[in-house]
Amino acid sequence: MRTPHRMANARNPYEELAALADNPLDDVLHEDPPVADDPDDDWLPPDHGRSRRRRNRFAGLPLLVKGVVAVLVLTAFLALADRWAVLYAEHRAAQQLKKELKLTAAPEVEIGGFPFLTQLADRRVDEMKVTVPDVAADRVTLAKVSATARDVRIEGSGLTDISGAHVDAMHGEVLLSFADLNRELGASQVTFTGHGHDRVLARGTLPVAGHEVKVRADATIRRLGASGISTDIDGMRLDIGDLATYRPGTRADEGLHLTARSVRRITEESDKAKRLLAIPALVHRAGVPPTAVRAALRGDAKVSEVTGSPRFVRGLMRTNLIDIALDHPWLLEKLGLDPALLNGLTELTRPELADRLSLAFRLPKLPGDDGYVRLRDVRVEKDGIRVDLSGAGLSVGG
């Protein structure tokens, strides 16, 4: 049985239910939904203060720093304008040189010195470099002509009016490339190489009467006057296989001559040797006495003795076969040579062959009646013939 004290302390269960009715969770569960914003209200982005801080940061820069920034910006614009002016002037100069020199393509022009606008205002350029590729010079084409002019006076009025230029002094260089000579000289199988300071070797093949013959020639390069290069061709020789060698000319050592191997091949065959001994002009030039010829024609043993002697071999090799072959056409066929080749060789005279292998050229006339261009040092290098030049008083345009 419960005591009265415990009954007084016991909580009434109905009071606990009433306390639950006053719980704040009930207010949360029954909270009204949020009211939507008015669509007519203007929306404003959140202001985090960044732009204000940036403006304040720039505004806080010292006046000196602002001035330096302004000067740098102005300098950049002036430098850009100066470079554009240089490009414009270089283009105008290239077009004018193309017209004056009658070039197929505009040359490359580079104006030196900085700033250019002050030079243009003074009507005087410190330095101008001009490079012209593929300049026609007589029969050949110069691979490169480069020149540097200093103290160039500009003609025209105003900053944008450039009508011409006058060059007080210039120096340059000319290159005749060996790589281009085959195409220029029409000898696609001939190669040129430098040999020493002033010599060029030509080696290759040439077509003659439908046959490819080996060509060998040596050229000596010299300066010709003030504007040209001369070529002296010597040592010209055309090798017809291992049978014969043709040297154009009228001297005793020139003409068509058998090789030592060809002579030995002939003397090894008795019938061919007898045919040779039957030609009086041939045995006379070979230095064979008539008694020895008659004895040789009577027996093969004597033929071998006569034609195999060193004296006969040397004499036969010294003999020019052109005159003999004209009187005895069968001789070439017996020697293994095409008769048509003889006609082609005789038509290929020494001057014609020298002209086909010549490297001579003359510089084209440059603009300006009062000026001049002179060739200085001429030297043979690995890549071609290089010539130094100088000039003065040259005018372009007007």
C-alpha positions as CSV (number, residue, x, y, z in Angstrom):
1,M,0.0,0.0,0.0
2,R,1.4,3.4,-1.1
3,T,2.3,6.0,1.5
4,P,0.8,9.5,1.3
5,H,4.2,11.0,0.7
6,R,4.8,9.0,-2.4
7,M,1.4,9.8,-3.7
8,A,2.1,13.5,-3.3
9,N,5.4,13.2,-5.4
10,A,4.0,11.1,-8.2
11,R,3.3,13.1,-11.4
12,N,-0.2,13.1,-12.8
13,P,-0.1,11.5,-16.3
14,Y,-2.5,14.1,-17.6
15,E,-0.1,16.8,-16.7
16,E,2.6,15.2,-18.7
17,L,0.3,15.1,-21.7
18,A,-0.4,18.8,-21.3
19,A,3.3,19.5,-21.2
20,L,3.8,17.8,-24.6
21,A,1.1,20.0,-26.1
22,D,3.4,23.0,-25.3
23,N,6.5,21.5,-27.0
24,P,8.2,23.8,-29.5
25,L,8.6,21.0,-32.0
26,D,4.9,21.4,-32.6
27,D,5.5,25.0,-33.7
28,V,8.2,23.9,-36.1
29,L,6.0,21.2,-37.6
30,H,3.1,23.7,-38.1
31,E,5.3,26.7,-39.2
32,D,3.9,28.7,-42.1
33,P,5.7,28.3,-45.5
34,P,8.0,31.2,-46.5
35,V,6.5,34.0,-48.5
36,A,7.9,34.1,-52.2
37,D,9.7,37.3,-53.3
38,D,7.8,39.8,-55.3
39,P,8.7,39.2,-59.0
40,D,8.5,43.0,-59.6
41,D,11.4,43.7,-57.2
42,D,14.8,44.4,-59.0
43,W,17.5,41.8,-58.4
44,L,20.9,43.0,-57.2
45,P,24.1,40.9,-57.2
46,P,25.8,40.4,-53.9
47,D,28.4,43.0,-53.2
48,H,31.5,41.3,-51.8
49,G,33.6,44.5,-52.0
50,R,36.1,43.1,-54.6
51,S,35.7,45.8,-57.3
52,R,35.8,48.5,-54.6
53,R,39.0,47.0,-53.3
54,R,40.5,46.9,-56.8
55,R,39.7,50.5,-57.5
56,N,41.0,51.5,-54.2
57,R,44.2,49.6,-54.8
58,F,44.9,51.3,-58.2
59,A,43.9,54.6,-56.8
60,G,46.4,54.1,-54.0
61,L,49.3,53.8,-56.4
62,P,51.9,56.6,-56.3
63,L,51.8,59.2,-59.1
64,L,55.3,58.2,-60.2
65,V,54.2,54.6,-60.8
66,K,51.3,55.8,-62.9
67,G,53.5,57.9,-65.0
68,V,55.9,55.1,-65.6
69,V,53.0,52.8,-66.8
70,A,51.8,55.5,-69.1
71,V,55.3,56.0,-70.6
72,L,55.6,52.3,-71.1
73,V,52.3,52.0,-72.9
74,L,53.1,55.0,-75.1
75,T,56.6,53.6,-75.9
76,A,55.0,50.3,-77.0
77,F,52.6,52.1,-79.3
78,L,55.5,54.2,-80.8
79,A,57.6,51.0,-81.3
80,L,54.7,49.3,-83.1
81,A,54.2,52.3,-85.3
82,D,57.9,52.4,-86.1
83,R,58.0,48.8,-87.1
84,W,55.0,49.2,-89.3
85,A,56.7,52.2,-91.0
86,V,59.8,50.0,-91.6
87,L,57.7,47.3,-93.2
88,Y,56.0,49.8,-95.5
89,A,59.3,51.4,-96.5
90,E,60.9,48.0,-97.2
91,H,58.0,46.9,-99.3
92,R,58.2,50.1,-101.4
93,A,61.9,49.8,-101.8
94,A,61.6,46.1,-102.9
95,Q,58.9,47.0,-105.5
96,Q,61.0,49.9,-106.9
97,L,64.1,47.7,-107.2
98,K,62.1,45.0,-109.0
99,K,60.9,47.6,-111.5
100,E,64.3,49.2,-112.0
101,L,66.3,46.0,-112.4
102,K,63.6,44.2,-114.3
103,L,63.5,41.3,-111.9
104,T,61.1,38.4,-112.0
105,A,60.5,38.6,-108.2
106,A,60.9,41.4,-105.7
107,P,64.2,41.3,-103.7
108,E,64.5,41.1,-100.0
109,V,65.1,44.5,-98.4
110,E,66.0,45.1,-94.7
111,I,66.4,48.6,-93.3
112,G,68.6,48.9,-90.2
113,G,68.7,51.4,-87.5
114,F,66.3,52.4,-84.7
115,P,64.1,54.3,-84.6
116,F,63.2,54.4,-88.2
117,L,60.7,57.3,-88.0
118,T,63.4,59.7,-87.0
119,Q,65.6,58.6,-89.9
120,L,62.6,59.0,-92.2
121,A,62.0,62.5,-90.9
122,D,65.7,63.3,-91.5
123,R,65.4,61.8,-95.1
124,R,68.4,59.6,-94.5
125,V,68.7,55.8,-93.6
126,D,71.6,54.5,-91.7
127,E,71.8,51.1,-93.4
128,M,69.9,49.1,-96.0
129,K,70.6,45.5,-97.0
130,V,69.3,44.1,-100.3
131,T,69.3,40.4,-101.3
132,V,68.4,39.5,-104.9
133,P,68.1,35.8,-105.8
134,D,68.4,34.5,-109.3
135,V,69.9,37.4,-111.2
136,A,70.3,36.8,-115.0
137,A,73.8,37.5,-116.1
138,D,74.4,36.5,-119.8
139,R,74.2,32.7,-120.1
140,V,74.1,31.9,-116.4
141,T,72.0,33.0,-113.4
142,L,73.6,34.3,-110.3
143,A,72.3,32.4,-107.4
144,K,72.5,35.3,-105.0
145,V,73.5,39.0,-105.1
146,S,73.6,40.7,-101.8
147,A,74.6,44.3,-101.1
148,T,74.7,46.6,-98.0
149,A,74.3,50.3,-98.5
150,R,75.0,52.9,-95.8
151,D,74.0,56.6,-95.6
152,V,71.1,56.2,-98.0
153,R,69.4,59.5,-98.9
154,I,65.6,59.2,-99.3
155,E,63.9,61.3,-102.0
156,G,60.3,62.5,-101.7
157,S,58.2,64.8,-99.5
158,G,56.4,63.8,-96.3
159,L,56.7,60.7,-94.2
160,T,54.7,58.6,-96.5
161,D,56.0,59.8,-99.9
162,I,59.1,57.8,-100.9
163,S,59.8,58.2,-104.5
164,G,63.5,57.1,-104.7
165,A,66.8,56.8,-102.9
166,H,70.4,57.7,-103.5
167,V,73.3,55.5,-102.3
168,D,76.6,57.1,-101.6
169,A,78.6,53.9,-101.0
170,M,77.8,50.1,-100.9
171,H,79.6,46.8,-100.8
172,G,78.2,43.4,-101.6
173,E,78.8,39.8,-102.7
174,V,77.9,37.7,-105.7
175,L,77.6,33.9,-105.7
176,L,77.5,31.7,-108.8
177,S,76.4,28.4,-107.4
178,F,77.8,25.1,-108.8
179,A,74.5,23.4,-108.0
180,D,72.7,25.7,-110.6
181,L,75.3,25.4,-113.4
182,N,74.1,22.1,-114.8
183,R,70.6,23.5,-115.5
184,E,72.0,26.8,-116.8
185,L,74.5,25.4,-119.2
186,G,72.2,22.7,-120.5
187,A,74.6,19.9,-119.4
188,S,72.6,18.0,-116.9
189,Q,75.2,15.3,-116.4
190,V,78.2,17.7,-115.8
191,T,79.2,18.6,-112.3
192,F,81.5,21.5,-111.3
193,T,83.8,21.5,-108.3
194,G,86.2,24.0,-107.0
195,H,89.9,23.2,-107.2
196,G,92.2,25.7,-105.6
197,H,91.7,29.5,-105.5
198,D,90.9,30.1,-109.2
199,R,90.2,26.7,-110.9
200,V,87.0,24.8,-111.5
201,L,86.9,21.1,-112.6
202,A,84.1,19.9,-114.9
203,R,83.4,16.2,-114.9
204,G,80.5,14.3,-116.4
205,T,79.0,13.2,-119.7
206,L,77.7,14.9,-122.9
207,P,75.5,13.5,-125.6
208,V,77.2,13.3,-129.0
209,A,75.5,11.6,-132.0
210,G,73.3,9.5,-129.8
211,H,76.2,8.4,-127.5
212,E,77.1,9.5,-124.0
213,V,80.8,10.4,-123.9
214,K,82.7,11.3,-120.8
215,V,83.8,14.9,-120.6
216,R,86.7,16.4,-118.6
217,A,87.8,20.0,-118.6
218,D,89.6,22.5,-116.4
219,A,88.5,26.1,-116.2
220,T,90.5,29.1,-114.8
221,I,88.4,31.9,-113.4
222,R,89.6,35.5,-113.8
223,R,88.1,39.0,-113.3
224,L,87.2,40.6,-116.7
225,G,87.2,44.3,-116.4
226,A,85.2,46.0,-113.7
227,S,81.9,44.0,-114.1
228,G,82.7,40.6,-115.6
229,I,84.2,37.2,-115.1
230,S,86.1,35.3,-117.7
231,T,86.7,31.5,-118.0
232,D,89.7,30.0,-119.8
233,I,88.9,26.3,-120.6
234,D,91.8,24.0,-121.0
235,G,92.5,20.3,-120.7
236,M,89.3,19.5,-122.6
237,R,88.9,15.8,-123.3
238,L,86.1,13.5,-124.3
239,D,86.5,9.8,-123.5
240,I,84.7,7.3,-125.8
241,G,84.5,4.4,-123.4
242,D,88.0,2.8,-123.2
243,L,88.5,2.9,-127.0
244,A,89.5,6.4,-127.9
245,T,89.9,9.9,-126.6
246,Y,88.9,13.1,-128.5
247,R,90.6,16.4,-127.8
248,P,89.1,19.3,-129.8
249,G,91.7,21.3,-131.6
250,T,94.3,21.2,-134.4
251,R,97.5,20.6,-132.5
252,A,99.4,17.3,-132.8
253,D,98.2,16.0,-129.5
254,E,94.6,16.9,-130.3
255,G,92.0,15.0,-132.3
256,L,90.8,11.4,-132.0
257,H,93.4,9.0,-130.5
258,L,93.2,5.4,-129.5
259,T,93.8,4.4,-125.9
260,A,96.6,2.0,-124.9
261,R,94.1,-0.6,-124.1
262,S,92.4,-0.3,-127.4
263,V,95.8,-0.6,-129.3
264,R,96.6,-3.8,-127.3
265,R,93.2,-5.2,-128.2
266,I,93.8,-4.6,-131.9
267,T,97.3,-6.0,-132.0
268,E,96.1,-9.2,-130.4
269,E,94.0,-9.9,-133.5
270,S,96.0,-10.6,-136.6
271,D,93.4,-9.7,-139.1
272,K,92.8,-6.3,-137.6
273,A,96.5,-5.7,-137.3
274,K,97.0,-6.5,-140.9
275,R,94.2,-4.1,-141.9
276,L,96.0,-1.4,-140.0
277,L,99.3,-2.2,-141.6
278,A,97.7,-2.0,-145.0
279,I,97.0,1.8,-144.5
280,P,100.2,3.6,-145.6
281,A,99.4,6.8,-143.9
282,L,98.8,5.0,-140.6
283,V,102.1,3.0,-140.6
284,H,104.0,6.0,-141.7
285,R,102.7,8.0,-138.7
286,A,103.4,5.0,-136.5
287,G,107.0,5.0,-137.7
288,V,107.0,1.4,-139.2
289,P,109.5,1.0,-142.0
290,P,108.0,-0.3,-145.4
291,T,110.2,-3.4,-145.3
292,A,108.8,-4.4,-141.9
293,V,105.3,-3.8,-143.2
294,R,105.8,-6.1,-146.2
295,A,107.4,-8.8,-144.0
296,A,104.5,-8.6,-141.6
297,L,101.9,-8.9,-144.2
298,R,103.4,-12.2,-145.3
299,G,103.2,-13.9,-141.9
300,D,101.3,-13.7,-138.7
301,A,104.5,-14.0,-136.6
302,K,105.9,-10.9,-138.1
303,V,102.6,-9.1,-137.6
304,S,102.8,-9.7,-133.9
305,E,106.4,-8.7,-133.8
306,V,105.7,-5.4,-135.5
307,T,102.4,-4.4,-134.0
308,G,103.4,-5.5,-130.5
309,S,106.5,-3.4,-130.3
310,P,106.4,-0.4,-127.9
311,R,107.4,1.9,-130.7
312,F,104.3,0.9,-132.8
313,V,101.9,1.2,-129.8
314,R,103.2,4.7,-129.0
315,G,103.1,5.8,-132.6
316,L,99.6,4.5,-133.1
317,M,98.4,6.2,-130.0
318,R,99.9,9.5,-131.3
319,T,98.1,9.2,-134.6
320,N,95.0,11.4,-135.2
321,L,92.5,9.0,-136.6
322,I,90.1,11.7,-137.9
323,D,91.9,12.3,-141.2
324,I,92.6,8.6,-141.7
325,A,89.1,7.6,-140.9
326,L,87.7,10.0,-143.5
327,D,89.6,8.2,-146.2
328,H,89.0,4.8,-144.7
329,P,85.5,4.7,-143.2
330,W,85.7,1.0,-142.3
331,L,88.6,1.7,-139.9
332,L,86.3,3.0,-137.2
333,E,84.0,0.0,-137.4
334,K,87.0,-2.3,-137.1
335,L,88.1,-0.4,-134.0
336,G,84.6,-0.7,-132.6
337,L,83.6,3.0,-133.1
338,D,80.4,4.3,-134.6
339,P,81.1,6.3,-137.7
340,A,78.3,8.7,-136.8
341,L,80.2,9.5,-133.6
342,L,83.1,10.8,-135.7
343,N,80.9,13.3,-137.5
344,G,79.5,14.4,-134.2
345,L,82.9,14.9,-132.7
346,T,84.2,16.9,-135.6
347,E,81.2,19.2,-135.4
348,L,81.9,19.7,-131.7
349,T,84.7,22.3,-132.1
350,R,86.9,23.6,-129.4
351,P,85.2,27.0,-129.2
352,E,81.8,25.4,-129.1
353,L,82.7,23.0,-126.3
354,A,84.4,25.7,-124.4
355,D,81.3,27.9,-124.7
356,R,79.1,25.0,-123.3
357,L,81.4,24.7,-120.3
358,S,82.1,28.4,-119.8
359,L,81.3,30.0,-116.4
360,A,81.8,33.5,-117.6
361,F,79.2,36.2,-116.7
362,R,78.8,40.0,-116.6
363,L,76.8,41.9,-114.1
364,P,73.7,43.6,-115.4
365,K,73.7,47.4,-115.7
366,L,72.5,48.9,-112.5
367,P,70.3,52.1,-112.3
368,G,71.9,55.5,-112.1
369,D,74.0,57.1,-114.8
370,D,76.5,58.6,-112.4
371,G,77.1,55.6,-110.2
372,Y,79.2,52.5,-110.7
373,V,79.6,48.9,-109.4
374,R,83.0,47.2,-109.6
375,L,84.0,43.6,-109.0
376,R,86.8,43.2,-106.6
377,D,88.2,39.8,-105.4
378,V,87.2,36.7,-107.3
379,R,87.6,33.3,-105.6
380,V,86.5,29.7,-106.1
381,E,85.0,28.1,-103.1
382,K,83.3,24.8,-102.3
383,D,79.8,25.9,-103.1
384,G,80.6,28.1,-106.1
385,I,82.3,31.2,-107.5
386,R,82.2,34.1,-105.0
387,V,82.9,37.7,-106.0
388,D,83.2,40.8,-103.9
389,L,81.9,44.0,-105.3
390,S,81.7,47.7,-104.3
391,G,79.8,50.7,-105.7
392,A,79.0,54.3,-105.2
393,G,76.6,57.0,-106.6
394,L,73.7,54.7,-107.3
395,S,70.2,56.0,-107.6
396,V,66.9,54.2,-107.5
397,G,63.6,55.8,-108.6
398,G,63.4,59.5,-108.8
